[in-house]
Amino acid sequence: VAQALVAGPVEIAVVGPPEGAGDAPTRELVRTALAGTEPGLALTWTTDDVAEDERLPLARQRGLVAGQAAAHVCRGFVCDLPTTDPMALARRVRARLDGSPAR
């Protein structure tokens, strides 16, 4: 809790393609984000065609990368470069995948 207060919660917006919201790459990014151990982690999961909905402020102005699902990792609505790679996302959110600690 103290770390979340000092650093702020990690916010993740996963944006997938409109026709493939349940596609494997999108699901893998969401699964990785949910495995994150960052305190206070918040997740929004949407498709590119509704990312501009004002009810999802974290997803606004965040979209696909080269037509692929992408995860945007942010603190205080300031985001790192988006990633399409679940392993890169795991490192950013200190996710534990397959029972092993993230590096």
MOVENBEL-V344130 format. One record per residue. N is the residue number from 0. OMEGA is omega in degrees with one decimal (999 if undefined). Layout:
n=[N;N]
omega=[OMEGA;OMEGA]
//
This chain:
n=[0;1;2;3;4;5;6;7;8;9;10;11;12;13;14;15;16;17;18;19;20;21;22;23;24;25;26;27;28;29;30;31;32;33;34;35;36;37;38;39;40;41;42;43;44;45;46;47;48;49;50;51;52;53;54;55;56;57;58;59;60;61;62;63;64;65;66;67;68;69;70;71;72;73;74;75;76;77;78;79;80;81;82;83;84;85;86;87;88;89;90;91;92;93;94;95;96;97;98;99;100;101;102]
omega=[179.5;178.6;179.0;178.1;-178.9;-174.4;-174.7;-179.2;174.2;179.4;-179.1;173.0;174.4;-178.5;-179.6;179.1;-176.7;-176.1;-174.9;-176.5;179.7;-176.8;-174.3;179.8;178.7;179.9;-179.6;176.9;179.1;179.2;179.1;179.3;-179.7;177.7;-178.5;-179.8;176.4;180.0;176.8;-177.8;176.6;-176.1;169.2;-179.9;-177.5;176.1;-176.1;-176.9;176.9;-177.8;179.9;178.0;-176.2;177.7;178.9;-174.4;179.4;-177.6;-177.4;-179.8;174.9;-174.7;179.8;173.5;-178.4;178.0;-177.6;174.6;-177.4;174.1;178.7;-177.8;-172.2;167.6;-179.4;-179.4;172.2;-170.3;167.5;173.4;-179.0;178.2;173.2;-174.9;179.7;179.9;176.2;177.2;179.8;178.6;-178.0;-176.4;-180.0;-179.2;173.4;-179.3;179.9;175.7;-179.9;179.5;176.8;179.9;999]
//
